[in-house]
Amino acid sequence: MRNANRVLTLAARPTGFAGPEHFTAATHPTRAPEPGEVRLETLYLSIDPAMRVWISENPGYVQRIEIGDIMRAGGIARVVESRADGLAPGDLVWGQLGWQSAPTLRAAGLEKLDLGLGTPENWLGLIGITGLTAYFGVRDIGGIRAGETLLVSGAAGAVGQIVGQIGKLEACRVVGLAGGADKCRRLVDDLGFDAAIDYKAEPDLAAAIARACPGGVDVFFDNVGGETLEAAIGALAIGGRVVICGRISQTSLAVPYGVKNLGLLIGRRARIQGFVVSDFAARFDEGRHWLATQAKAGRLQQKLHVISGLESAPHGLGMLFRGENTGKLVVHVAD
Ligand SMILES: NC(=O)c1ccc[n+]([C@@H]2O[C@H](COP(=O)([O-])OP(=O)(O)OC[C@H]3O[C@@H](n4cnc5c(N)ncnc54)[C@H](OP(=O)(O)O)[C@@H]3O)[C@@H](O)[C@H]2O)c1
């Protein structure tokens, strides 16, 4: 419907996984832009595990979304009407659009897409926040070096699939952890991982990691946390590094798992470090150019997992926690 903005607001805080029952849909008239603003048509929305954190009671270092607020979400939109310098109707932008189909937003918070660098689909994953998280996390925080063994959890997900491919480009031995035989097969056959472990089929994950990484794990890139983190710590090589990118296995739990083997870090002379991708904002251009160059040369690929319609976004958020996505999950809202 023209001149209508469909919005999804937070209706209730989940205690477990998030889903459609926690959001309410409404339709508002679109708002004409004020000076410095643009009216947009949303094309794609990114679905990220962090969204489950934002709607929890205590989201930590990020601002909490209140009941009744429009759900926060990054995405790509087309400019429909502009009262801002530098943006014209037809331009494509990335920004925090929220779960809404036709937002009017300040232009200052939006980034005009450089389509010379990549397609809008690339901007959703490979050269977007996902790719940048992988790039800075595994290179700067993990400090991977040629010949090392890199273990990646959540390896068939958005960030994980790119981390593993970067590891191969840096001449590492790369082992992925993923749920299910199909995801594991794809990691090895399509993305060039050296090995993949179906953690759901392994009664003893620590033993499986030790078998797949006989020389120990030099860098563990962790998207999962909890018992997965504990199993990987047990396999660290001397001088190993653990990159804490995410902890999706813990996000929806009332009582998180307590990792019990941190004492091993002493003898292994190992290091654990968390990071937030925005710490590297001043170097995003560097990261994007590296990722785009590799992608154009055919050395880096991403799989987008696309679901359709704004109303599918809450279901999509639950999919991440049930392992129902392969690659970067996005909602297609409009062409
Ligand atoms: N630090 C930062 O700046 C930053 C930036 C972006 C993202 N992140 C974090 O990075 C992580 C990955 O994000 P993403 O966007 O790439 O999402 P994603 O990997 O696509 O997330 C979903 C995947 O996580 C796995 N998963 C879900 N529950 C699990 C569990 N209990 N145990 C093991 N695996 C589980 C599932 O794969 P399986 O089928 O294999 O289980 C699922 O497909 C998230 O934790 C996110 O919060 C951090």
The ligand as a MOL file (V3000), in Angstrom:
LIG
                    3D

  0  0  0     0  0            999 V3000
M  V30 BEGIN CTAB
M  V30 COUNTS 48 52 0 0 0
M  V30 BEGIN ATOM
M  V30 1 N 31.1720 -9.2080 18.3150 0
M  V30 2 C 30.5610 -8.6120 17.2980 0
M  V30 3 O 30.7990 -7.4550 16.9720 0
M  V30 4 C 29.5330 -9.3930 16.5250 0
M  V30 5 C 29.0350 -8.9160 15.2990 0
M  V30 6 C 28.1300 -9.7420 14.6000 0
M  V30 7 C 27.7170 -10.9480 15.1290 0
M  V30 8 N 28.2080 -11.3440 16.3530 0 CHG=1
M  V30 9 C 27.8320 -12.6230 16.9470 0
M  V30 10 O 28.3600 -13.6260 16.1110 0
M  V30 11 C 27.5570 -14.8010 16.2330 0
M  V30 12 C 27.1740 -15.2590 14.8270 0
M  V30 13 O 26.3070 -14.2980 14.2540 0
M  V30 14 P 25.7150 -14.5430 12.8140 0
M  V30 15 O 25.0390 -13.3070 12.3980 0
M  V30 16 O 26.7570 -15.1370 11.9880 0 CHG=-1
M  V30 17 O 24.5950 -15.6200 13.0990 0
M  V30 18 P 24.4890 -17.1080 12.5950 0
M  V30 19 O 25.7330 -17.8700 12.8180 0
M  V30 20 O 23.9470 -17.1320 11.2350 0
M  V30 21 O 23.4980 -17.6410 13.7330 0
M  V30 22 C 22.7430 -18.7110 13.7370 0
M  V30 23 C 23.4710 -20.0590 13.8620 0
M  V30 24 O 23.9640 -20.2760 15.1890 0
M  V30 25 C 23.9580 -21.6610 15.4570 0
M  V30 26 N 23.4070 -21.9490 16.7870 0
M  V30 27 C 22.2300 -21.5270 17.2990 0
M  V30 28 N 22.0460 -22.0280 18.5380 0
M  V30 29 C 23.1400 -22.7860 18.8000 0
M  V30 30 C 23.5370 -23.5740 19.9170 0
M  V30 31 N 22.7670 -23.6790 21.0140 0
M  V30 32 N 24.7160 -24.2200 19.8530 0
M  V30 33 C 25.4870 -24.1330 18.7600 0
M  V30 34 N 25.1780 -23.4090 17.6700 0
M  V30 35 C 24.0100 -22.7430 17.6980 0
M  V30 36 C 23.0640 -22.3050 14.4040 0
M  V30 37 O 23.8740 -23.0790 13.5610 0
M  V30 38 P 23.9420 -24.6910 13.7150 0
M  V30 39 O 22.8720 -25.2390 12.8730 0
M  V30 40 O 25.3160 -24.9700 13.2370 0
M  V30 41 O 23.7290 -24.9950 15.1720 0
M  V30 42 C 22.4820 -21.1370 13.6400 0
M  V30 43 O 22.2740 -21.4170 12.2750 0
M  V30 44 C 26.3690 -14.4250 17.0870 0
M  V30 45 O 26.5820 -14.8930 18.3970 0
M  V30 46 C 26.3670 -12.9030 17.0390 0
M  V30 47 O 25.7610 -12.3490 18.1670 0
M  V30 48 C 29.1000 -10.5890 17.0510 0
M  V30 END ATOM
M  V30 BEGIN BOND
M  V30 1 1 1 2
M  V30 2 2 2 3
M  V30 3 1 2 4
M  V30 4 1 4 5
M  V30 5 2 4 48
M  V30 6 2 5 6
M  V30 7 1 6 7
M  V30 8 2 7 8
M  V30 9 1 8 9
M  V30 10 1 8 48
M  V30 11 1 9 10
M  V30 12 1 9 46
M  V30 13 1 10 11
M  V30 14 1 11 12
M  V30 15 1 11 44
M  V30 16 1 12 13
M  V30 17 1 13 14
M  V30 18 2 14 15
M  V30 19 1 14 16
M  V30 20 1 14 17
M  V30 21 1 17 18
M  V30 22 2 18 19
M  V30 23 1 18 20
M  V30 24 1 18 21
M  V30 25 1 21 22
M  V30 26 1 22 23
M  V30 27 1 23 24
M  V30 28 1 23 42
M  V30 29 1 24 25
M  V30 30 1 25 26
M  V30 31 1 25 36
M  V30 32 1 26 27
M  V30 33 1 26 35
M  V30 34 2 27 28
M  V30 35 1 28 29
M  V30 36 1 29 30
M  V30 37 2 29 35
M  V30 38 1 30 31
M  V30 39 2 30 32
M  V30 40 1 32 33
M  V30 41 2 33 34
M  V30 42 1 34 35
M  V30 43 1 36 37
M  V30 44 1 36 42
M  V30 45 1 37 38
M  V30 46 2 38 39
M  V30 47 1 38 40
M  V30 48 1 38 41
M  V30 49 1 42 43
M  V30 50 1 44 45
M  V30 51 1 44 46
M  V30 52 1 46 47
M  V30 END BOND
M  V30 END CTAB
M  END
